[in-house]
Amino acid sequence: MKQAFVFPGQGSQFPGMGKEQYEQNAFAKKLFEQANEILGFRISDIMFNGTEEELKQTKVTQPAVFLHSVISFKQIEANRPEMVAGHSLGEFSALVANGVLSFEDALNLVSIRAQAMQKACEITPSTMAAVLNLSDEKVEEVCAAVQAETGEIVVPANYNCPGQLVISGTVKGIEVACERMKAAGAKRALVLPVGGAFHSPLMEPAKEELAAAIENTTFYNPVCPVYQNVVARAVMDKEEIKKNLIDQLTGAVKWTQSVQAMIADGGSKFVEVGPGKVLQGLILKIDKTVTVEGVN
């Protein structure tokens, strides 16, 4: 039986995050100061004292969640991990944990990714919506029908757990899709307070920028498999890891399928490393037989 380390993505941030780490651990303080230097602004000040609104800016949120997660992992890092995965942005934290990326390089990529996504969001008015209590197949069917009939972009973006999917697309496409999801029996189809259509074709401009940055970054051989969002299986080849990381911007986060693959490969204990408890809740909805715990 294996222990899996999993890392959260955007949405798990909270005001005051990381302050305790900074004040109580000299190594954590060093990494925070290093991050301030790499990013060119004092992200630690926003994390510790900023408002929810300030933390919600993509260029702040993504490095903040990454930082909190990696510093938490470094503080518990005793044994070599056996398997890792991250939800969307969390995949970068997972790649530091399994030795593929250095802390500095990963933070730099996260910052480039966040800014590129922010720019892509400004090109086309777009959003995301949570769909509850509808099968994956039905959600996929409705999205495909709306796209075919209206020409608007709307796609499944996050397979979070059975009965909880997030869809992504143009504002108009999401509006039409939400009405159809409710008509098809969804308990809720709720537009989310996000700045754009993450994990959809509308992120294509960001993909080009991230791909260039990834090609200029050193990737090392992993010490254990990473279960990547877009393929939902164990990956050990660093070239494939790069490709999947780029494809993730426009591809769906197959979290349900990734967790199922980890369990099939012997994962029985899941440790969520970073802010919040979102992934622990999702994992138990995917499979109640595993154990979960958090480190933050």
Secondary structure, DSSP 8 states (H G I E B T S, - for coil): -EEEEEE--TT---TTTTHHHHHH-HHHHHHHHHHHHHHTS-HHHHHHH--HHHHHSHHHHHHHHHHHHHHHHHHH--S--SEEEESTTHHHHHHHHTTSS-HHHHHHHHHHHHHHHHHHHHHS-EEEEEEES--HHHHHHHHHHHHHHH---EEEEEEEETTEEEEEEEHHHHHHHHHHHHHTT-SEEEE-S-SS-TTSGGGHHHHHHHHHHHHTS-----SS-EE-TTT-SEE--HHHHHHHHHHTTTS-B-HHHHHHHHHHTTEEEEEEESSSSHHHHHHHHH-TTSEEEEE-
